[in-house]
Amino acid sequence: MDGYDYLIVGAGFSGAVLAERLASQLGKTSLVVDRRNHVAGNAYDFHDDAGLLVHKYGPHYSRTNSDEVINYLSQFTEWHPVHYHILSWTHGDYWPFPINLNTFEKLIGKNASPAIMAQTLAAWRHDIPSPKNSKEVVLSQVGTRLYEMFFENYTRKHWKRDPSELDPSVCGRIPVRTNRDDRYLSDKFQAMPTEGYTAMFEKMLATPGVTVALNTDYREAKADIRHKHLIYTGMIDEYFDYTHGDLPYRSLHFVPETHDVEFYQPTVQVNYPNDHDYTRIVEIKHVTGQQHAKTSIVKEYPQDFERGREAYYPIPAPDARERYQKYRQLAKTEPNTLFLGRLATYRYYNMDQVVATALTAFQAIAEKDPTSTTPDLANPES
Ligand SMILES: Cc1cc2nc3c(=O)[nH]c(=O)nc-3n(C[C@H](O)[C@H](O)[C@H](O)COP(=O)(O)OP(=O)(O)OC[C@H]3O[C@@H](n4cnc5c(N)ncnc54)[C@H](O)[C@@H]3O)c2cc1C
């Protein structure tokens, strides 16, 4: 293979943003390799056998408060505005989720006002001024009853860890509202790419100067690819041959089904905290805007990670982070190499955070020395 300015491992958001920016703004060439048979990383979507646009690796809900991210991505896609609605199935019924005034009224069996809900939660919540983990964060917001109904078993099923063993951010990221706002997310921008994520990535990666090689594993191909710099977005422990042991991850098993009805369930996502082995059923058609007589759903089963499986989630917990720090020290000494993204920096990032981080990393490269062939690649993580 030819020599490239950059070899980029991974055609997900991190890799694609860097490849596009380096080519369009600095005229740098790059080869983007991905061991999967498609671009877009975990955001990959495709039309299934029934012709329905589906998300292969779990639902990807676009949202952000960052104008920079919106403006950047809008060069490659138009948007289908949407709000994401979720229900939780427990105690034999659908419940509005995240917890809001409608959930509260259903629970107490009569009408209430925001003030009554706030007063009641104040009586229910535990007095924990600085919650140290996800259990404490939920107990400090809504108390034991709602914690047990919606959070405890869902979290255990998903992470195979008790909420008390996970960072406060895992459950703390889910809003609790005393009004009737029943949207899953609160961000100002909530919209799906009109033609889907893969179409958006194809436009980004069609930038002259970017070459993509699919079905190509970096570990097998690296000896044959001449390049000046490396941008790596895969698992950091794999990169370093597991020198400090395996990092813990959580994996998933997806079971798709197509049904001969226009819609299968009332909302895009139904959580199953206390019933079944799956955590949720997702019917992405609710938010893609596609018109179709049939529908496809996906049942999502958490599963243990082992080498060879997809590492979907770094574990947001102190013990995992401690082990990651050892790899981080190694990464700092790796010449001409930038570690970027969810797996290489072992962070539980959303798409918009990954895009923002990649744009910042690009800026750092460009500002250091836009014409240099050996910029000092600064890891943007801080
Ligand atoms: C189930 C699930 C649901 C999610 N839902 C949302 C959501 O609703 N909203 C949201 O904002 N975010 C969501 N995310 C997070 C989102 O997927 C990530 O933030 C984003 O995809 C990270 O991009 P990335 O480029 O860092 O990594 P990835 O998308 O994981 O891309 C990394 C790529 O590197 C490739 N790779 C790894 N190692 C090698 C190698 N050795 N050789 C070649 N290629 C390699 C992989 O095949 C992969 O394609 C979700 C994640 C998951 C797992």
The ligand as an SDF file (V2000), in Angstrom:
LIG
                    3D

 53 58  0  0  0  0  0  0  0  0999 V2000
  -25.6800    0.1690   22.3540 C   0  0  0  0  0  0  0  0  0  0  0  0
  -25.1680    1.5780   22.2190 C   0  0  0  0  0  0  0  0  0  0  0  0
  -26.0790    2.6040   22.1240 C   0  0  0  0  0  0  0  0  0  0  0  0
  -25.6230    3.9210   22.0000 C   0  0  0  0  0  0  0  0  0  0  0  0
  -26.5510    4.9020   21.8930 N   0  0  0  0  0  0  0  0  0  0  0  0
  -26.1470    6.1730   21.7760 C   0  0  0  0  0  0  0  0  0  0  0  0
  -27.1120    7.2260   21.6520 C   0  0  0  0  0  0  0  0  0  0  0  0
  -28.3160    6.9850   21.6640 O   0  0  0  0  0  0  0  0  0  0  0  0
  -26.6650    8.5010   21.5220 N   0  0  0  0  0  0  0  0  0  0  0  0
  -25.3150    8.7980   21.5240 C   0  0  0  0  0  0  0  0  0  0  0  0
  -24.9580    9.9840   21.3770 O   0  0  0  0  0  0  0  0  0  0  0  0
  -24.3770    7.8200   21.6300 N   0  0  0  0  0  0  0  0  0  0  0  0
  -24.7490    6.5260   21.7550 C   0  0  0  0  0  0  0  0  0  0  0  0
  -23.8260    5.5220   21.8630 N   0  0  0  0  0  0  0  0  0  0  0  0
  -22.3910    5.8830   21.8790 C   0  0  0  0  0  0  0  0  0  0  0  0
  -21.7880    5.9360   20.4650 C   0  0  0  0  0  0  0  0  0  0  0  0
  -21.8990    4.6770   19.8550 O   0  0  0  0  0  0  0  0  0  0  0  0
  -20.3140    6.3370   20.5930 C   0  0  0  0  0  0  0  0  0  0  0  0
  -20.1760    7.5580   21.2720 O   0  0  0  0  0  0  0  0  0  0  0  0
  -19.6040    6.4570   19.2590 C   0  0  0  0  0  0  0  0  0  0  0  0
  -19.9570    5.4590   18.3530 O   0  0  0  0  0  0  0  0  0  0  0  0
  -18.1160    6.3900   19.5050 C   0  0  0  0  0  0  0  0  0  0  0  0
  -17.4200    6.5830   18.3020 O   0  0  0  0  0  0  0  0  0  0  0  0
  -15.9250    6.0680   18.1860 P   0  0  0  0  0  0  0  0  0  0  0  0
  -15.4350    6.4950   16.8550 O   0  0  0  0  0  0  0  0  0  0  0  0
  -15.1340    6.5120   19.3570 O   0  0  0  0  0  0  0  0  0  0  0  0
  -16.0050    4.4770   18.3170 O   0  0  0  0  0  0  0  0  0  0  0  0
  -16.7410    3.3670   17.4640 P   0  0  0  0  0  0  0  0  0  0  0  0
  -18.0100    3.8440   16.8830 O   0  0  0  0  0  0  0  0  0  0  0  0
  -16.7790    2.1710   18.3720 O   0  0  0  0  0  0  0  0  0  0  0  0
  -15.7290    3.0780   16.2790 O   0  0  0  0  0  0  0  0  0  0  0  0
  -14.5110    2.4010   16.4730 C   0  0  0  0  0  0  0  0  0  0  0  0
  -14.2420    1.5670   15.2270 C   0  0  0  0  0  0  0  0  0  0  0  0
  -12.9030    1.0480   15.3010 O   0  0  0  0  0  0  0  0  0  0  0  0
  -12.9010   -0.2230   14.7020 C   0  0  0  0  0  0  0  0  0  0  0  0
  -11.7220   -0.9570   15.1920 N   0  0  0  0  0  0  0  0  0  0  0  0
  -11.4180   -1.2500   16.4750 C   0  0  0  0  0  0  0  0  0  0  0  0
  -10.2560   -1.9330   16.5240 N   0  0  0  0  0  0  0  0  0  0  0  0
   -9.8290   -2.0830   15.2490 C   0  0  0  0  0  0  0  0  0  0  0  0
   -8.6980   -2.7060   14.6390 C   0  0  0  0  0  0  0  0  0  0  0  0
   -7.7510   -3.3350   15.3750 N   0  0  0  0  0  0  0  0  0  0  0  0
   -8.5830   -2.6590   13.2990 N   0  0  0  0  0  0  0  0  0  0  0  0
   -9.5050   -2.0490   12.5350 C   0  0  0  0  0  0  0  0  0  0  0  0
  -10.6050   -1.4400   13.0620 N   0  0  0  0  0  0  0  0  0  0  0  0
  -10.7580   -1.4640   14.3940 C   0  0  0  0  0  0  0  0  0  0  0  0
  -14.2090   -0.8350   15.1440 C   0  0  0  0  0  0  0  0  0  0  0  0
  -14.5880   -1.8810   14.2650 O   0  0  0  0  0  0  0  0  0  0  0  0
  -15.1610    0.3600   15.1000 C   0  0  0  0  0  0  0  0  0  0  0  0
  -15.8750    0.4230   13.8830 O   0  0  0  0  0  0  0  0  0  0  0  0
  -24.2390    4.2080   22.0030 C   0  0  0  0  0  0  0  0  0  0  0  0
  -23.3190    3.1460   22.1060 C   0  0  0  0  0  0  0  0  0  0  0  0
  -23.7760    1.8570   22.2180 C   0  0  0  0  0  0  0  0  0  0  0  0
  -22.7840    0.7400   22.3340 C   0  0  0  0  0  0  0  0  0  0  0  0
  1  2  1  0
  2  3  1  0
  2 52  2  0
  3  4  2  0
  4  5  1  0
  4 50  1  0
  5  6  2  0
  6  7  1  0
  6 13  1  0
  7  8  2  0
  7  9  1  0
  9 10  1  0
 10 11  2  0
 10 12  1  0
 12 13  2  0
 13 14  1  0
 14 15  1  0
 14 50  1  0
 15 16  1  0
 16 17  1  0
 16 18  1  0
 18 19  1  0
 18 20  1  0
 20 21  1  0
 20 22  1  0
 22 23  1  0
 23 24  1  0
 24 25  2  0
 24 26  1  0
 24 27  1  0
 27 28  1  0
 28 29  2  0
 28 30  1  0
 28 31  1  0
 31 32  1  0
 32 33  1  0
 33 34  1  0
 33 48  1  0
 34 35  1  0
 35 36  1  0
 35 46  1  0
 36 37  1  0
 36 45  1  0
 37 38  2  0
 38 39  1  0
 39 40  1  0
 39 45  2  0
 40 41  1  0
 40 42  2  0
 42 43  1  0
 43 44  2  0
 44 45  1  0
 46 47  1  0
 46 48  1  0
 48 49  1  0
 50 51  2  0
 51 52  1  0
 52 53  1  0
M  END
$$$$
